[in-house]
Amino acid sequence: MLAIVFLTVFAAAILLMPPELVLPTLSVIALGGAAATAATAWLSPRLASLRPVSGWDIAGALTLIGCAAAILGEIEPLVEFLKPIPERSPSRG
């Protein structure tokens, strides 16, 4: 069930974000998912002890995906996107 949620969020990010912002967005989503999965594995001994793949393995894989997306993504489009829009002067209309 959790995998379906992550795949849906990944697909929505790919479809809704401008192409130059997809990798930074996927990085944030994957790292957030890794943190949520790690917290769940820490709080739930059942998830932490699953075999052959435990919650810690899933958290590690999501961390790797998030770091790879952050490394491969360009920072310049993200800086331009987050730059504040200058306020217009009332005298200029």
C-alpha positions in Angstrom: 0.0 0.0 0.0 2.8 2.4 0.9 4.5 1.7 -2.4 1.4 2.7 -4.3 1.3 6.0 -2.4 4.9 6.7 -3.2 4.5 5.8 -6.9 1.4 8.0 -7.2 3.3 11.0 -5.6 6.3 10.4 -7.9 4.0 10.2 -11.0 2.2 13.4 -10.0 5.5 15.2 -9.5 6.7 14.1 -12.9 3.5 15.2 -14.6 2.9 18.5 -12.7 6.4 20.0 -12.3 8.3 21.7 -15.0 11.0 19.4 -16.5 13.9 21.2 -14.9 12.4 20.8 -11.4 11.5 17.1 -11.5 14.8 15.8 -10.1 14.9 18.2 -7.1 11.3 17.5 -6.4 11.9 13.7 -6.6 14.8 14.1 -4.3 12.7 15.8 -1.6 9.9 13.3 -2.0 12.3 10.3 -1.8 14.1 11.6 1.3 10.8 12.4 3.0 9.6 8.9 2.2 12.9 7.5 3.5 12.5 9.4 6.8 8.8 8.2 7.1 9.8 4.6 6.4 12.7 4.7 8.8 10.5 6.2 11.6 7.9 3.5 10.9 10.6 0.7 11.0 12.0 2.2 14.2 8.6 2.3 15.9 7.3 -1.1 14.6 9.5 -4.1 15.3 7.4 -6.1 12.8 8.4 -3.9 9.9 12.0 -3.7 11.0 12.3 -7.5 11.0 10.6 -8.5 7.8 12.4 -10.9 5.6 13.9 -10.8 2.9 13.4 -7.0 2.7 13.0 -5.0 5.9 11.8 -1.4 6.4 15.4 -0.4 6.9 16.2 -1.7 3.4 13.4 0.3 1.9 14.4 3.5 3.8 18.0 3.0 2.5 16.8 2.5 -1.1 14.7 5.7 -0.9 17.7 7.6 0.6 19.9 6.4 -2.3 17.3 7.5 -4.8 16.9 10.9 -3.1 20.6 11.5 -3.0 21.1 10.4 -6.6 18.3 12.7 -7.8 19.8 15.6 -5.8 23.3 15.0 -7.3 22.0 14.7 -10.9 19.6 17.7 -10.7 20.7 21.2 -11.6 20.5 23.9 -9.0 20.1 26.9 -11.3 16.5 26.3 -12.3 15.6 25.7 -8.6 17.2 29.0 -7.6 15.3 30.8 -10.3 12.0 29.1 -9.3 12.5 30.1 -5.6 13.7 33.6 -6.2 11.2 36.1 -4.9 9.3 38.2 -7.5 10.2 41.9 -7.1 7.3 44.0 -6.0 6.1 46.5 -8.5 6.0 50.2 -7.7 2.5 51.7 -7.4 3.6 54.6 -9.7 4.5 52.2 -12.5 1.2 50.4 -12.6 
